[in-house]
Amino acid sequence: MPQNSKITFFIGLLFLILCVINGFFTEEITPSFLRAEILSALTSVILILIALMWKEINPVSSKKENLIGEQKLYIDDQFTDIIKYELGWGSHQILTATPAATLIIYWNNKTVLVRGLSNTIDFIPGEICKKALESGKPISLVNTTLYPGKFEFDSILVDIPSVIIYPLKSQGFVLAGGWSKRCFSKSDQIWIYGWSEKIGQLLNGSIKIK
């Protein structure tokens, strides 16, 4: 528990104890006294709850795992220069602005982009990736050690701590691997999902290139 949450917890606990002691030693109980006691007790309980939930409110930054791989940049030659620029710019932003260590785009049964720390430029999807494609919904594995099928990502990075898979309709997906467990915040996910949606429309021709 962080130091700030410990202080908040003990302050709330102290106020609650003082509130109980004050009730025991009060000779005359009036309606106004009861209201004050209830408000004091509620305030103390709220402080205790805030302290207990501090990790969720202000999460501690996760330490990077010692991942073994090579820094790679691979973009398939089939795309126009404009699309290559978007893939290069967007992937750089994802790796810079989020805790992603590696980024892969799989499209039409082929790996078309690999950027960041990786051991392959020819990723073969397994059951978890196929499930994302079939359901059409993103899959976020905050701690891959809890999933027996995590070995499908070993070709990218062995024991990669966390993974986000965003399906691009039924034609492919964007896969982001994190430096540590539970490293992707809600804002990170929104940023990755938003760019992935744009890439899916771009590759599918929904966004016209002039």
C-alpha angles and dihedrals in degrees: 000000000000118000094248092053091049091054091048091048094052093045090053092046092048092051090049092051092047089049091054093045091049090054093052094051098043112107099195122044113203130175091251090051091051091051091050092049092050093049091047092050092048091050091051093048091049091053090050092049091049089053092050092048095043093107091059094043095047109013120203114245111256119238115245116253119234096253118183119218146097128270106251139181116188126162120175115247094226092085130086120252091255093055091044089053092052091047092049096044095044095046090050090052092049092051092045102042100038135043090257114136096185138018130198132180117200114192132172094351093310138096104241101171135030121172134164129016110355145139098212145040092195107063117182113207120233134197096295093054091044090052090055090051093048095046095040089220130114118257120210119191104191092182116020093192087076092060120076092204095058091108089084087076095051091094088062098042127340112246094000103190102218137009138194119196119190115186119224096213105284096315101079147309147244114240122196121186119201131222093233145007117290090001098137113088124200090262090051090052092048090051093048093044093048095050091043090054090051092049091049091054091044095052091043092054097247089123108059118225114218 
